[in-house]
Amino acid sequence: MRALIAAATGLALALAVVLTISALGSPSGRTSPKPLLTTVPAHP
């Protein structure tokens, strides 16, 4: 019975976290104008 209560508590906590994050909204970030480096530089 304790395991069932612990699972329900964890599920309720996870749902509360998800709802809190979604209520805050997504951050207003911008993408970088510089391209990402995808190659490894040559060793000297």
VENJOPE-V500514 format. One record per pair of residues at least 6 apart in sequence whose C-alpha atoms are under 6 Angstrom apart, sorted by the first residue. I is the first residue (numbers start at 1). J is the second residue. D is the distance in whole Angstrom. If there is no record, write none. Layout:
i->I j->J d->D
i->I j->J d->D
This chain:
none
